[in-house]
Amino acid sequence: MLRAFLRQFCFVVIVAICITGCEAAPQPTATPTKTPGAVSAAISTTQVIIAATATPLLDTPTPAPPPTIAEATPLPENIAPFTGLAVTDPQHIHEKPILICVNNDAAGRSAHWGLSRADLVYEYIVDGFAVSRLTALFQSQETDRVGPVRSARMPNIWMTQMYDGVLACSGGSDEIRYLLKNEVGFPYLDADIDDPSNNRYYTNLGSDYRTRLQGRTDGVRQWMADNNLPTAWQRPGFEFSPEPTGPIAGQATLIAIPYPGGNNVEWHYDATLGGYLRFQGGVQESDPATGQPILAKNVIAIVAQHELTNMVEDSLGTKGVDIKLYGFGDLRVFRDGQVYEGTWRADDQHPPRWLGQGDVVIKLKPGQSWIQVVQKTEDIGYQ
């Protein structure tokens, strides 16, 4: 009897196992459709590019979340958030900052105009690690001419998002244009699409594509008004002090940044002027708009991850460079002939914070800052 019962029990178990194994496997959960709107991190933009083109960015691991970013101390109502200087028209510092892409190859540098009126300027590597490009941020004062304006690149998405600005450039690769016109949460004025005649929001000077196109802040604001785009702005700014504060890491009267393609940058401290004079490719740079040399009160060198992508940027097949401007990384701040060491932190809701020992804010000198983005700490030379 027991033997018969065991045979029957085993038979039932085997049948149950077979039935379970033969059932259809559960279907995977469908991937939610992306809702158009702001992208808050590079992972979002990478997914969009993969969906939109056959030449996606290289697969990259998801970065570790950065430490919490503390809010900056609010500045007085009439002080510009990114220069620390008093403004003549406080309305401007409550409006979105304007970020304009500026050519920085040899031809572009020979035609630079209006950079000294920017609140801050970024320099970063583009186009297959072959050359650097500039993006100038204007908020506290207007300029009737800045240029020469060139096309957008991937770093412009990161920086415009975290400053909650409006980006003004002249075209870009198909992938970048798709992102800027369809996916990002900030306004993008494309000269090729929005002003093809270059006479309403931009100005044309000459015929050389490398130097002809000029931007202006009132043109960008007019485009915003024509398209009923919101201009109100409220983001944390930088922190400033007329006098140096915090522990210094040493003296720094000469700064050297080895950008590719013969575009090496040097900054020479001038104690009489109280700032750093800019040299690139061995030539001192001046601004014809003022007749004065480029003078930065602060030079901020930040280390960020650089990755070559599969995005084709031009007719020569040059690949784009993605630079991770969110998260955190190594930092050197130069002011008053001295250097401060620390880390930077930023995300899509916060412009960078410059932090020294013990996460104490490194306060900048009031005036214009230049942010030099490099690949590794060893690229920041000074003495």
C-alpha positions in Angstrom: 0.0 0.0 0.0 2.7 2.5 1.0 4.7 1.6 -2.2 1.7 2.3 -4.4 1.0 5.6 -2.6 4.6 6.7 -3.2 4.5 5.8 -6.9 1.3 7.8 -7.3 2.7 10.8 -5.4 5.9 10.9 -7.5 3.8 10.7 -10.6 1.7 13.7 -9.5 4.9 15.7 -8.7 6.4 15.0 -12.1 3.3 16.0 -14.0 3.1 19.3 -12.0 6.8 20.1 -12.8 6.2 19.4 -16.5 3.1 21.6 -16.6 4.9 24.4 -14.9 7.9 24.2 -17.2 5.7 24.2 -20.3 3.8 27.4 -19.3 4.7 30.5 -21.3 7.4 32.7 -19.8 6.1 36.0 -18.3 6.4 38.9 -20.7 8.9 41.6 -19.8 7.5 44.9 -18.6 7.2 47.4 -21.4 9.7 50.3 -21.2 7.7 53.5 -20.5 7.6 56.0 -23.3 9.7 59.1 -22.6 7.6 62.2 -21.9 8.9 65.2 -23.8 10.5 67.7 -21.4 13.7 68.5 -19.6 16.5 66.0 -19.4 18.1 66.1 -16.0 21.2 64.1 -16.6 23.5 62.7 -19.3 21.9 59.3 -19.1 18.6 60.8 -20.3 20.2 62.5 -23.2 22.1 59.4 -24.1 18.9 57.3 -24.3 17.3 59.9 -26.6 20.3 59.9 -28.9 20.2 56.1 -29.2 16.5 56.2 -30.0 16.9 59.0 -32.6 19.9 58.0 -34.6 21.9 55.0 -35.8 25.1 56.6 -34.5 24.6 56.6 -30.7 26.9 57.7 -28.0 29.3 55.1 -26.6 27.7 53.1 -23.8 28.8 54.5 -20.5 28.3 53.3 -16.9 25.8 55.2 -14.7 27.9 57.5 -12.5 27.7 57.3 -8.8 25.3 60.0 -7.4 27.2 63.1 -6.2 27.2 64.4 -2.7 24.4 66.7 -1.7 24.9 70.2 -3.0 24.3 72.8 -0.3 22.6 76.0 -1.3 24.8 79.1 -1.8 24.4 82.1 0.4 22.0 84.6 -1.3 23.6 87.7 -2.6 22.2 91.2 -2.2 19.5 92.2 -4.7 21.7 94.4 -6.8 24.7 92.1 -7.0 25.2 89.9 -10.0 25.2 86.2 -9.1 28.2 85.2 -11.3 30.4 88.3 -11.0 29.8 89.6 -7.5 29.6 93.1 -8.9 26.8 95.7 -8.5 24.6 96.0 -11.6 23.0 99.1 -13.1 19.8 97.3 -14.0 18.8 94.7 -11.4 16.1 93.3 -13.8 18.8 91.5 -15.8 19.9 89.3 -12.9 16.4 88.0 -12.5 16.3 86.9 -16.2 17.7 83.7 -17.7 21.4 84.0 -18.5 22.3 83.8 -22.2 25.0 81.3 -23.2 26.6 81.9 -26.6 28.8 79.4 -28.4 32.0 81.1 -29.7 34.5 79.7 -32.2 38.0 79.3 -30.8 40.1 77.8 -33.6 42.9 80.0 -35.0 40.6 81.8 -37.3 38.0 82.3 -34.6 40.4 83.7 -32.1 41.6 86.3 -34.6 38.0 87.6 -34.8 36.9 87.4 -31.1 34.7 90.2 -30.0 32.8 91.1 -26.9 34.1 88.4 -24.5 35.2 90.8 -21.8 31.5 91.7 -21.3 30.6 88.1 -20.3 30.0 87.3 -16.7 31.9 84.1 -17.1 33.4 82.0 -20.0 33.9 78.3 -20.3 36.6 76.7 -22.4 36.4 73.0 -23.2 37.6 70.4 -25.7 35.5 69.4 -28.8 35.7 67.7 -32.2 37.7 64.5 -31.6 40.0 66.1 -29.0 41.4 68.4 -31.7 40.5 71.9 -30.6 38.8 73.9 -27.8 35.6 76.0 -28.0 34.2 78.8 -25.8 30.8 79.4 -24.3 30.3 82.9 -22.9 27.5 83.5 -20.3 25.9 87.0 -20.3 23.5 88.1 -17.6 24.5 91.2 -15.6 25.2 93.3 -18.7 24.2 93.5 -22.3 26.5 93.2 -25.4 25.6 94.4 -28.9 28.1 92.0 -30.4 29.9 88.8 -29.4 31.4 86.3 -31.7 32.1 84.6 -34.0 29.2 82.3 -33.2 29.5 78.6 -34.0 27.6 75.4 -33.6 26.5 73.7 -30.4 28.2 70.7 -28.8 27.3 68.2 -26.1 28.8 70.2 -23.2 26.4 73.0 -24.0 23.5 70.8 -22.9 25.1 70.2 -19.5 26.0 73.8 -18.8 22.9 75.5 -20.1 20.7 73.1 -18.0 22.5 73.7 -14.7 22.5 77.5 -15.2 18.8 77.4 -16.3 19.8 79.6 -19.3 19.0 80.1 -22.9 21.5 78.8 -25.5 22.3 80.6 -28.7 24.5 78.9 -31.3 24.6 78.3 -35.1 23.5 74.7 -35.8 25.1 71.5 -34.7 25.1 67.8 -35.5 21.8 66.1 -36.2 21.9 64.4 -32.8 22.6 67.6 -30.9 20.0 69.6 -32.9 17.4 66.9 -32.1 18.1 67.1 -28.4 18.1 70.9 -28.3 14.9 71.3 -30.3 12.9 68.4 -28.9 14.2 67.1 -25.6 15.9 69.7 -23.3 14.1 71.9 -20.9 15.7 75.2 -21.9 15.3 77.5 -24.9 17.6 77.1 -27.9 18.1 79.8 -30.5 19.6 78.2 -33.7 20.8 80.7 -36.2 20.3 78.2 -39.1 16.7 77.4 -38.2 15.4 80.4 -36.3 17.2 83.2 -38.2 18.4 81.8 -41.6 18.9 85.3 -43.0 21.0 86.3 -39.9 19.5 89.7 -39.7 16.8 89.6 -37.0 18.4 88.0 -34.0 22.0 87.7 -35.3 24.3 89.8 -37.4 26.4 88.8 -40.4 29.8 90.3 -41.1 31.6 89.0 -44.2 31.4 85.6 -45.8 33.8 83.3 -43.9 31.7 80.7 -42.0 34.4 80.6 -39.3 34.1 84.3 -38.4 31.1 85.9 -40.0 28.2 85.3 -37.5 27.8 87.6 -34.5 25.4 87.3 -31.6 23.9 90.0 -29.4 22.0 89.7 -26.2 19.1 92.0 -27.2 18.6 89.7 -30.3 18.3 86.6 -28.0 15.8 88.5 -25.8 13.8 89.5 -28.8 13.6 85.9 -29.9 12.4 84.9 -26.5 9.7 87.6 -26.6 8.6 86.7 -30.2 8.1 83.1 -29.0 6.4 84.0 -25.7 9.1 82.1 -23.8 9.5 82.6 -20.0 12.4 84.7 -18.9 12.1 84.6 -15.1 15.1 83.1 -13.4 16.2 82.0 -9.9 19.2 79.9 -9.3 22.0 80.0 -6.8 25.1 82.0 -7.8 28.7 81.9 -6.8 30.1 83.3 -3.5 32.5 86.3 -3.5 34.9 88.2 -1.3 37.1 91.1 -2.2 39.8 89.7 0.0 41.2 86.1 -0.2 39.8 83.8 2.3 40.6 80.2 3.4 43.8 78.3 3.3 45.9 78.7 0.1 47.8 75.8 -1.5 50.6 78.0 -2.9 51.5 80.9 -5.1 50.3 80.9 -8.8 51.4 83.8 -11.0 51.5 81.6 -14.2 48.9 79.1 -15.1 49.4 76.7 -18.1 46.6 74.5 -19.6 47.8 72.2 -22.5 44.8 72.2 -24.8 45.2 70.2 -28.1 46.0 71.4 -31.6 48.5 74.1 -30.6 45.8 75.8 -28.4 47.7 75.8 -25.2 46.4 78.4 -22.7 48.4 80.5 -20.3 47.3 83.0 -17.7 49.8 85.5 -16.4 49.0 87.3 -13.1 49.3 91.1 -13.2 49.3 92.5 -9.7 48.7 96.0 -10.9 45.5 95.0 -12.7 44.5 92.5 -10.0 43.9 89.6 -12.4 45.2 87.2 -15.0 46.0 88.1 -18.6 45.1 85.5 -21.2 47.4 84.0 -23.8 46.5 81.2 -26.2 48.8 79.7 -28.8 51.5 82.0 -27.6 49.5 85.2 -28.4 48.0 87.5 -25.8 44.3 88.0 -26.3 42.5 91.3 -26.3 38.9 92.4 -26.8 38.5 94.8 -29.7 35.1 95.8 -28.2 37.0 97.6 -25.4 40.5 97.8 -26.7 41.7 96.2 -23.6 43.4 92.8 -22.9 41.2 89.9 -21.6 41.6 89.9 -17.8 40.1 87.3 -15.6 39.7 88.0 -11.9 39.4 84.2 -11.3 40.6 81.3 -13.3 38.8 78.1 -12.3 40.3 74.8 -13.6 38.0 71.8 -13.2 38.6 68.1 -14.0 35.8 66.3 -15.7 35.3 63.0 -17.4 35.7 63.3 -21.2 34.4 60.6 -23.6 34.6 60.3 -27.4 31.1 59.7 -28.8 29.8 58.2 -32.1 28.2 61.5 -33.0 29.6 62.9 -36.3 30.1 66.7 -35.9 31.1 67.7 -39.4 31.5 66.6 -43.0 35.0 65.2 -42.2 33.5 62.6 -39.9 34.9 64.2 -36.7 33.4 62.6 -33.6 32.0 64.7 -30.8 33.3 64.8 -27.2 30.9 64.4 -24.2 32.1 66.0 -21.0 30.4 65.2 -17.7 29.7 68.5 -16.1 27.4 67.2 -13.5 28.6 65.3 -10.4 31.9 66.3 -8.8 35.6 66.4 -9.6 39.0 67.9 -8.7 39.4 71.7 -8.8 41.9 74.5 -8.7 40.8 78.1 -8.2 43.3 80.9 -9.0 42.8 84.4 -7.7 45.2 87.2 -6.5 48.2 85.2 -7.6 47.3 82.3 -5.4 45.9 78.8 -5.8 43.2 77.0 -3.8 42.6 73.3 -4.0 39.3 71.5 -3.7 36.4 69.9 -5.5 33.5 71.2 -7.7 29.9 69.9 -7.5 27.0 70.5 -9.8 23.8 69.0 -11.1 20.9 70.0 -13.3 19.4 72.3 -10.7 22.6 73.9 -9.4 25.5 75.7 -11.1 28.9 74.6 -9.8 29.9 75.0 -6.2 33.6 75.6 -5.6 34.6 73.8 -2.3 37.9 73.7 -0.5 39.1 71.9 2.6 36.2 70.6 4.8 33.7 71.5 2.0 34.1 75.2 2.9 33.2 77.4 -0.1 36.1 79.0 -2.0 35.0 82.6 -2.5 35.9 84.2 -5.8 37.1 87.7 -6.4 34.4 90.0 -7.8 34.7 90.2 -11.5 34.8 87.9 -14.6 35.8 84.2 -14.2 37.1 81.8 -16.8 36.4 78.1 -16.3 39.0 75.9 -17.9 37.7 72.3 -18.3 40.4 69.7 -18.4 40.7 65.9 -18.5 43.0 65.2 -15.5 44.5 67.1 -12.6 48.0 66.9 -14.2 46.7 69.1 -17.0 46.6 72.0 -14.6 50.1 73.5 -14.4 51.1 76.5 -12.4 54.0 78.2 -10.6 
